[in-house]
């Protein structure tokens, strides 16, 4: 029998007085090791001088974490959250927001130029968010009976009896949950609801989930809110103890009568996704309603909706402005989701055709269009490369304007080829990943000229950024 020898655990290196010069992918900062290799650093800001402890060594680079700050950058600010540096959700909270915007815009432009080798017009300034905290309309929290212990707790050596947690996964650790006291991403009563559920469960001896053993009653908690002050709360249970479940949900109703939709799921499968699960409405409606320019959008527990409502409105306005609709155009909206953009531009178009791969999303899109009395939209479901074909275009007509908002992986090459074959006068490309957007745009530059580009910050305190590009057919 052959036994694989155990790999030697490398001793971390420590590099002293490293100057941080830039930002990189996934919210990391950039410095250089004494031998000239790049170091990707957590918990640092450009302009800092720090000591770095390595966590990973590769032939061309290191990864590490700042463990001591010698000189603070003028871009650095004090994080507002007690969980910063452990939670991993708001990696740029220690950077002044105006510099966050600057680095996000730089990343977009660098990707378009470096990956796509694109010639860009004069760039419209990034659209920053008025709300830099408490801007999310959806948060998901996980329960655990063996919460993550902080280094401070471990070093104190005290016996820790309370191990229940309701919070977020530690980055890269599927079974480790950090207990959250206050999150600065979703407005109240989000924190109050989460803390009430945890305290009630402990007091009344409801068991918390163990992700390794798959035991325990309470699994996840989802809270959704709208700009119209509606609230959805969904509790996901693993083990179902009817008396415990009923009493918890009744207590939520009594303490938070403003909850519009109170729902639950009994989920005993290996993962905690609810998209293939039955969602049961315990109280109120089975949906909440968001509004935008007089349009109403029903959001149920499984619906996709942009998680920053205020910035979603800015993103959609920029998309509509780039499209420059006069009222007669045939518009295709690829990856339409729940048809939000399609309905938002419909009043200025002749007809809008939305295509999406998720059946539940198209069901929502049709229901919302009917509710909003929008008759000049139609929605079609299926894998994009299989639906958006030459035959489909022959049946529905050639688009004057095409809007595309694909997932992070960008568009399939067959979809790009079909767009080029159809050759609409304008293409508005909305993207949450400017690297894949740059790749796709490079395939179009022989036929199209990029005439406008603008980044939109949907997620302050993080490195994530959206980008909108207008392409116009060359004459």
C-alpha positions in Angstrom: 0.0 0.0 0.0 1.3 3.5 -0.9 1.1 6.2 1.6 1.3 9.8 0.4 3.8 11.7 2.6 2.5 14.7 4.5 3.4 18.0 3.0 5.7 20.2 5.1 3.9 23.1 6.7 5.9 26.2 5.6 6.8 28.8 8.3 5.3 32.1 7.4 7.6 34.9 6.3 7.4 38.4 7.8 8.3 41.3 5.6 9.0 44.6 7.5 8.1 48.1 6.4 6.4 47.3 3.2 5.0 50.3 1.3 1.5 49.6 0.0 1.2 51.1 -3.5 -2.1 50.1 -5.1 -5.2 47.9 -4.9 -5.7 44.6 -6.6 -8.5 42.1 -7.2 -10.8 40.9 -4.5 -10.2 43.9 -2.3 -6.5 43.2 -1.6 -3.7 45.8 -1.5 -0.4 45.6 -3.3 3.2 45.9 -2.1 6.6 44.4 -2.9 8.8 41.9 -1.1 12.5 42.6 -0.7 13.2 40.2 -3.7 10.9 42.3 -5.9 8.0 39.8 -5.9 4.5 41.3 -5.6 2.7 40.8 -2.2 -1.1 40.9 -2.2 -2.1 42.1 1.3 -5.2 42.0 3.4 -6.1 44.9 5.8 -4.0 47.6 4.2 -4.6 50.8 2.2 -2.4 52.4 -0.5 0.1 54.7 1.2 0.4 52.5 4.3 3.7 51.2 5.5 3.1 47.9 7.2 4.7 44.6 8.3 3.3 41.7 6.4 3.0 38.1 7.5 2.7 35.7 4.5 -0.2 33.3 4.1 0.7 31.9 0.7 3.9 31.7 -1.4 3.9 31.3 -5.2 6.6 31.5 -7.8 5.7 35.0 -8.9 4.0 36.4 -5.8 3.1 36.2 -2.1 -0.2 36.7 -0.3 -0.3 38.0 3.3 -1.9 40.0 6.0 -0.8 43.3 7.5 0.2 42.7 11.1 1.7 46.0 12.1 1.1 49.6 10.9 4.1 51.9 10.9 2.8 54.8 8.8 -0.9 55.4 8.1 -1.9 56.4 4.7 -3.8 59.7 4.2 -6.4 57.5 2.5 -7.0 55.6 5.7 -10.0 56.1 8.0 -11.2 54.4 11.2 -13.5 51.4 10.4 -17.0 51.9 12.0 -17.7 48.2 12.5 -16.4 46.2 15.5 -16.3 43.1 13.2 -14.0 44.7 10.6 -11.0 42.6 9.7 -12.6 39.3 10.8 -16.0 39.4 9.0 -14.5 39.9 5.5 -17.7 41.5 4.1 -16.6 45.2 4.0 -12.9 44.9 3.1 -12.5 48.6 2.3 -14.1 50.1 5.4 -10.7 51.5 6.4 -10.4 53.5 3.2 -12.0 57.0 2.7 -15.0 56.6 0.4 -13.7 59.1 -2.2 -10.6 56.9 -2.6 -12.7 53.8 -2.8 -14.5 55.4 -5.8 -11.1 56.3 -7.4 -9.7 52.8 -7.1 -12.9 51.2 -8.4 -13.0 53.5 -11.4 -9.3 52.7 -12.0 -9.9 49.0 -11.9 -12.7 49.2 -14.5 -10.6 51.4 -16.9 -7.5 49.2 -16.4 -9.5 46.1 -17.3 -11.0 47.6 -20.4 -7.6 48.8 -21.6 -5.4 45.9 -20.4 -7.6 43.0 -21.1 -9.7 44.3 -23.9 -7.1 46.6 -25.5 -10.0 49.0 -26.1 -9.9 52.6 -27.2 -12.1 54.5 -24.8 -13.9 57.8 -25.2 -13.9 60.5 -22.5 -15.1 58.6 -19.4 -18.1 59.8 -17.3 -17.2 60.0 -13.6 -18.1 57.0 -11.5 -21.6 57.3 -9.9 -21.0 57.1 -6.2 -23.6 56.0 -3.7 -25.2 58.7 -1.4 -25.6 56.0 1.3 -22.3 54.5 2.1 -23.7 52.4 5.0 -27.1 50.7 5.6 -27.8 50.5 1.8 -28.5 46.8 1.3 -32.1 45.6 0.9 -31.3 41.9 1.5 -29.1 40.2 4.1 -28.7 36.5 4.8 -27.3 35.2 8.1 -26.4 31.7 9.2 -26.8 29.9 12.5 -24.1 27.8 14.2 -23.8 26.0 17.5 -20.0 26.3 17.4 -19.2 30.0 16.6 -15.9 31.3 15.4 -13.7 32.3 18.3 -11.7 35.5 17.9 -7.9 35.4 18.6 -8.6 37.6 21.6 -11.0 35.1 23.1 -8.6 32.3 22.5 -5.6 34.1 24.0 -7.6 34.9 27.2 -7.8 31.2 27.9 -11.1 31.5 29.6 -13.7 28.7 29.4 -16.3 29.7 26.8 -19.7 28.2 27.3 -21.8 30.2 24.9 -21.0 29.0 21.4 -24.2 29.8 19.5 -23.9 32.3 16.6 -26.0 34.1 14.1 -24.0 35.9 11.5 -21.6 35.5 8.6 -19.3 32.8 7.3 -15.6 33.4 7.9 -14.1 34.0 4.4 -13.1 30.6 2.9 -14.5 28.6 5.8 -17.9 27.0 5.0 -18.4 25.7 8.5 -17.2 28.7 10.6 -19.7 31.4 11.5 -18.8 34.8 13.1 -21.5 36.0 15.5 -22.6 39.5 14.5 -23.6 42.1 17.1 -24.3 45.0 14.7 -24.0 45.0 10.9 -23.8 48.3 9.1 -25.1 47.1 5.8 -28.9 46.9 6.3 -31.0 49.6 8.0 -32.9 48.9 11.2 -34.9 47.0 12.2 -32.5 44.4 10.6 -30.1 44.3 13.5 -33.0 44.3 16.0 -34.7 41.4 14.3 -31.5 39.3 14.0 -30.6 39.9 17.7 -34.1 39.1 18.8 -34.2 35.8 17.0 -30.8 34.8 18.4 -31.7 35.8 22.0 -35.2 34.2 21.8 -33.7 31.0 20.5 -31.1 30.7 23.3 -33.6 31.6 26.0 -36.2 29.1 24.7 -33.6 26.4 24.0 -34.0 26.1 20.2 -31.0 24.4 18.8 -28.6 26.0 16.4 -27.4 24.3 13.2 -24.2 22.3 13.1 -22.9 22.3 9.5 -20.6 19.3 10.0 -23.0 17.0 11.7 -26.2 18.4 10.1 -28.1 18.7 13.3 -30.1 21.5 14.9 -33.3 23.4 14.2 -32.3 26.9 13.1 -30.3 27.1 9.9 -30.5 30.5 8.2 -32.3 33.9 8.5 -33.0 36.2 5.5 -34.2 39.8 5.9 -35.4 41.8 2.9 -36.5 45.4 3.0 -37.8 48.0 0.4 -37.7 51.7 0.0 -41.5 51.6 0.7 -40.7 50.4 4.3 -41.9 46.8 3.7 -40.1 43.9 5.4 -39.7 40.2 4.6 -38.3 37.8 7.2 -37.7 34.2 6.3 -36.4 31.6 8.8 -34.9 28.4 7.5 -35.2 25.4 9.7 -33.3 22.1 9.4 -34.9 19.9 12.1 -38.6 20.8 12.5 -40.0 21.0 16.0 -43.5 22.4 15.3 -44.0 23.9 18.7 -40.6 25.7 18.7 -41.2 26.9 15.1 -44.7 28.2 15.8 -43.7 30.0 19.0 -40.7 31.7 17.4 -42.6 33.0 14.5 -45.5 34.2 16.7 -43.0 36.0 18.9 -41.6 37.7 15.8 -45.0 38.9 14.8 -45.7 40.3 18.3 -42.4 42.1 18.7 -42.2 43.3 15.1 -45.8 44.0 13.8 -44.3 46.0 10.9 -43.1 42.8 9.2 -45.0 42.6 5.9 -44.1 39.0 5.0 -43.1 36.3 7.5 -42.2 33.0 5.9 -40.3 29.8 6.7 -38.6 26.8 5.0 -38.0 23.3 6.2 -34.8 22.4 4.4 -33.0 19.1 5.2 -30.8 18.8 2.1 -27.0 19.2 2.2 -26.9 22.8 1.1 -29.0 25.8 2.4 -30.2 27.2 -0.9 -34.0 27.7 -0.9 -34.6 27.8 -4.7 -35.8 24.2 -4.9 -37.6 24.3 -1.6 -41.2 25.1 -0.6 -41.5 28.5 1.0 -44.4 28.6 3.5 -46.1 32.0 4.4 -46.7 32.1 8.1 -48.1 35.7 8.2 -48.8 38.6 6.0 -48.2 38.5 2.2 -45.9 36.1 0.4 -44.1 39.1 -1.1 -43.0 42.6 -0.6 -43.2 45.5 -3.1 -40.5 47.8 -4.3 -41.2 51.0 -6.3 -39.2 52.9 -8.9 -40.6 55.8 -10.9 -44.2 54.7 -10.2 -43.5 51.1 -11.3 -44.1 48.4 -8.6 -42.1 45.2 -8.4 -43.3 42.2 -6.4 -40.3 40.5 -4.6 -40.8 37.1 -3.2 -38.4 35.0 -1.2 -36.7 33.6 -4.3 -36.7 36.8 -6.4 -33.5 38.4 -7.7 -33.5 42.1 -7.2 -30.5 44.5 -7.1 -29.5 44.6 -3.4 -28.9 48.4 -3.4 -32.3 49.9 -4.4 -31.2 53.5 -4.5 -28.2 52.8 -6.7 -30.2 50.3 -8.9 -32.3 53.3 -9.8 -29.1 55.2 -10.8 -27.8 52.2 -12.8 -31.1 51.9 -14.7 -31.3 55.6 -15.4 -27.8 55.5 -16.9 -28.7 52.4 -18.9 -31.8 54.1 -20.3 -29.9 57.4 -21.0 -27.2 55.4 -22.9 -29.9 53.7 -25.0 -31.2 57.1 -26.1 -34.7 55.7 -26.9 -37.1 57.8 -29.0 -40.2 55.7 -28.5 -40.3 53.5 -31.5 -37.4 51.1 -31.1 -37.4 47.4 -30.7 -35.2 46.6 -27.7 -33.8 43.3 -26.6 -33.0 42.9 -22.9 -30.7 39.9 -22.5 -30.3 38.3 -19.1 -33.4 40.2 -18.1 -33.8 38.6 -14.6 -37.2 39.7 -13.2 -37.5 42.2 -16.1 -36.7 45.3 -14.1 -34.7 47.0 -16.8 -37.1 45.9 -19.5 -40.0 47.5 -17.7 -38.0 50.6 -16.8 -37.2 51.4 -20.4 -40.5 50.2 -21.9 -42.3 53.5 -21.6 -39.7 55.0 -24.0 -39.5 52.1 -26.5 -41.8 50.6 -29.1 -41.4 47.0 -27.7 -39.0 45.3 -25.3 -38.2 41.6 -25.5 -36.6 40.0 -22.4 -34.7 36.7 -22.2 -33.7 34.9 -19.1 -32.7 31.4 -18.1 -34.4 31.2 -14.7 -38.1 30.2 -15.0 -39.1 31.7 -11.6 -37.6 35.1 -12.6 -39.6 35.1 -15.9 -42.7 34.3 -13.9 -42.0 37.3 -11.7 -41.3 39.5 -14.7 -44.6 38.6 -16.4 -46.5 39.2 -13.2 -44.9 42.5 -12.6 -45.5 43.7 -16.1 -49.2 42.8 -15.8 -49.4 44.5 -12.4 -47.8 47.6 -13.9 -50.1 47.5 -17.0 -47.1 47.4 -19.3 -48.2 45.7 -22.6 -45.2 46.4 -24.8 -43.0 43.8 -23.2 -42.6 40.0 -23.7 -40.5 37.6 -21.8 -38.9 34.3 -22.9 -37.2 31.7 -20.8 -34.2 29.4 -21.6 -30.5 29.2 -21.8 -29.4 32.3 -23.6 -27.3 30.6 -26.3 -30.2 28.3 -27.1 -33.0 30.9 -27.1 -31.2 33.9 -28.6 -30.7 32.4 -32.1 -31.1 33.4 -35.7 -34.5 31.7 -35.8 -35.6 33.7 -32.7 -34.5 36.9 -34.2 -36.3 36.1 -37.5 -39.5 35.5 -35.5 -39.3 38.5 -33.2 -37.5 41.1 -35.3 -34.0 42.7 -35.4 -33.3 44.9 -32.4 -32.6 48.6 -32.8 -31.1 48.6 -29.3 -29.8 45.6 -27.3 -29.2 45.8 -23.6 -27.2 43.0 -22.0 -26.6 42.5 -18.2 -24.9 39.1 -18.0 -23.7 37.2 -14.9 -20.1 37.6 -13.7 -18.8 35.1 -16.3 -20.0 37.4 -19.1 -21.6 36.3 -22.3 -21.1 33.0 -24.1 -19.2 33.4 -27.4 -22.2 32.1 -29.3 -24.3 34.9 -27.8 -21.7 37.5 -28.8 -21.6 36.0 -32.4 -25.4 36.2 -32.6 -25.4 39.9 -31.5 -22.8 40.7 -34.1 -24.8 38.9 -36.8 -27.9 40.8 -35.8 -26.0 44.1 -35.7 -28.3 46.4 -33.7 -27.6 50.1 -34.0 -26.7 50.4 -30.2 -25.6 47.9 -27.5 -25.7 48.9 -23.9 -23.5 46.5 -21.9 -24.1 46.5 -18.1 -21.6 44.4 -16.1 -20.7 43.5 -12.6 -17.3 42.2 -13.8 -15.3 44.6 -16.0 -12.7 41.8 -16.7 -15.2 39.6 -18.6 -16.9 42.7 -20.0 -13.6 43.8 -21.5 -13.1 40.3 -23.0 -16.6 40.5 -24.6 -16.2 44.0 -25.8 -12.9 43.1 -27.6 -14.9 40.7 -29.8 -17.2 43.6 -30.9 -14.8 46.4 -31.7 -14.4 45.5 -35.4 -18.1 46.4 -35.9 -18.7 48.8 -33.0 -17.2 51.9 -31.5 -17.3 52.5 -27.7 -18.9 55.9 -27.3 -19.7 56.1 -23.6 -18.6 54.3 -20.4 -19.5 54.9 -16.8 -18.9 53.0 -13.6 -21.6 52.8 -10.9 -20.8 51.9 -7.2 -23.5 49.6 -5.9 -21.5 48.3 -3.0 -19.7 50.9 -0.8 -17.0 49.6 1.6 -16.3 46.7 -0.9 -14.2 46.4 -4.0 -17.2 45.4 -6.2 -18.3 47.8 -9.0 -20.7 47.8 -11.9 -19.9 49.3 -15.3 -22.1 50.5 -18.2 -20.7 50.8 -21.8 -22.5 52.1 -24.9 -21.4 50.7 -28.3 -22.6 52.2 -31.6 -22.5 50.4 -34.9 -19.8 51.7 -37.2 -21.1 53.2 -40.5 
